[in-house]
Amino acid sequence: MQEYDGLLRLLNEKKQLLERFEEVSLRMLLCEDDDLEDGMEERGRLIERVDEVEAQMRGFCEGAGEPALARVLDPSVSRGELPGWAAPLYDAARAADAIGVRLQESNAQLLIRLEEVRERTLAQIRESNRGQGAQAAKYYGSMGARGGYPGSPLGKA
């Protein structure tokens, strides 16, 4: 088993990264609208690192020459189908998978929140475009396009 400690470390790192991703996602559900972008950036960095760790895990399994290792990463394989020495690896892989399942729910809630923020922002933009200041700007803009403002001593300057 000792020769597979590297895979166990990678599995634990993946679990920690996913836990951090979950924390950021949950924080984003309650944060101010202006703080959402920071959360999205942090989530992006975490996902990039998870992808790197998963690539390292696949490489480890392919290079080890032990077919059971690749099966450890497959969530459809049951613990009883693996040799006894693979149990700690299997448990670590399933712990990371469990976080992934929880993330599906929090991501669904976060998508709803992001859509609400987008709709609110669009409504504010539409409202500001209907205000008196926006209407005056449109009027003056159209007058400028016609060759100047009526009564202006500058004419078309």
C-alpha positions in Angstrom: 0.0 0.0 0.0 2.9 2.4 0.7 3.7 2.6 -2.9 0.3 4.1 -3.5 0.6 6.8 -0.9 1.0 9.4 -3.7 -2.4 8.6 -5.0 -3.9 8.8 -1.5 -2.3 12.3 -1.1 -3.8 13.4 -4.5 -7.2 12.1 -3.5 -7.0 14.0 -0.2 -5.9 17.1 -2.0 -8.8 16.8 -4.4 -11.2 16.4 -1.4 -9.8 19.6 0.2 -10.0 21.6 -3.0 -13.7 20.5 -3.4 -14.4 21.4 0.2 -13.0 24.8 -0.4 -15.0 25.1 -3.6 -18.1 24.2 -1.6 -17.3 26.9 1.0 -16.9 29.5 -1.7 -20.1 28.5 -3.4 -22.1 28.6 -0.2 -20.6 32.0 0.7 -21.7 33.3 -2.7 -25.3 32.4 -1.9 -25.3 34.9 0.9 -22.8 37.6 -0.2 -23.4 41.0 -1.6 -24.0 41.2 -5.3 -20.7 43.0 -5.8 -18.7 40.2 -4.2 -20.0 37.5 -6.6 -17.3 38.2 -9.1 -14.5 37.5 -6.6 -16.2 34.2 -5.7 -16.5 33.2 -9.4 -12.8 33.9 -9.9 -11.8 31.8 -6.8 -14.0 29.0 -8.0 -12.3 29.1 -11.4 -8.9 28.8 -9.8 -10.0 25.9 -7.6 -11.5 24.0 -10.6 -8.3 24.5 -12.6 -6.4 23.0 -9.7 -8.9 20.1 -9.3 -8.4 19.4 -13.0 -4.6 19.3 -12.5 -4.9 16.9 -9.6 -7.3 14.6 -11.5 -4.8 14.5 -14.4 -2.0 13.6 -12.0 -4.2 10.9 -10.5 -4.9 9.4 -13.9 -1.2 9.5 -14.7 -0.4 7.8 -11.4 -2.8 5.0 -12.1 -1.6 4.5 -15.7 2.0 4.5 -14.6 1.6 2.1 -11.7 0.7 -0.9 -13.8 -2.0 -2.0 -11.3 -5.4 -2.3 -12.9 -7.2 -2.0 -9.5 -6.0 1.6 -9.1 -7.9 2.9 -12.1 -11.0 1.1 -10.8 -10.6 2.8 -7.4 -11.4 6.1 -9.1 -14.5 4.7 -10.8 -17.6 5.6 -8.7 -19.6 2.7 -10.2 -17.2 0.1 -8.7 -18.1 -1.2 -5.3 -15.6 -1.6 -2.5 -16.0 -5.4 -2.5 -14.8 -5.6 -6.1 -11.3 -4.3 -5.1 -8.4 -5.9 -3.3 -8.2 -5.2 0.4 -5.2 -2.9 0.1 -7.3 -0.6 -2.1 -9.9 0.1 0.6 -8.3 3.4 1.9 -7.9 4.6 -1.7 -11.5 3.7 -2.4 -12.8 5.5 0.7 -10.8 8.6 -0.1 -12.2 8.6 -3.7 -15.8 8.2 -2.5 -15.3 11.0 0.1 -14.4 13.4 -2.8 -17.3 12.1 -4.8 -19.7 12.8 -2.0 -18.6 16.5 -2.0 -19.2 16.5 -5.8 -22.7 15.3 -5.3 -23.4 18.1 -2.7 -21.9 20.6 -5.1 -24.6 19.8 -7.7 -27.2 21.1 -5.3 -25.3 24.3 -4.3 -24.4 25.0 -7.9 -28.1 24.8 -8.8 -29.0 27.3 -6.1 -26.1 29.5 -7.1 -27.2 29.6 -10.7 -30.6 30.8 -9.5 -29.0 33.5 -7.5 -26.8 34.6 -10.4 -29.9 34.8 -12.7 -31.7 36.9 -10.1 -28.8 39.3 -9.9 -28.6 39.5 -13.7 -32.3 40.2 -14.0 -32.1 42.9 -11.2 -29.1 44.5 -13.0 -30.9 44.5 -16.3 -34.0 46.0 -14.7 -31.9 48.8 -13.2 -30.3 49.5 -16.6 -33.7 49.7 -18.3 -35.0 52.0 -15.5 -32.1 54.3 -15.8 -32.6 54.4 -19.6 -36.2 55.6 -19.0 -35.3 58.3 -16.6 -35.5 62.0 -17.4 -31.7 62.3 -17.6 -31.5 59.6 -20.2 -34.4 61.1 -22.2 -32.7 64.5 -22.1 -29.4 62.9 -23.3 -31.2 61.3 -26.2 -32.8 64.6 -27.1 -29.5 66.5 -27.0 -27.8 63.7 -28.8 -30.3 63.8 -31.6 -30.0 67.6 -31.9 -26.3 67.4 -32.1 -26.6 64.9 -35.0 -28.8 67.5 -36.8 -26.1 70.2 -36.8 -26.1 71.8 -33.4 -28.4 72.8 -30.7 -31.1 75.4 -31.4 -30.2 78.9 -30.4 -26.6 77.9 -29.7 -24.2 80.8 -30.6 -21.6 78.1 -31.5 -23.8 76.6 -34.3 -22.1 73.4 -35.4 -18.9 74.0 -33.4 
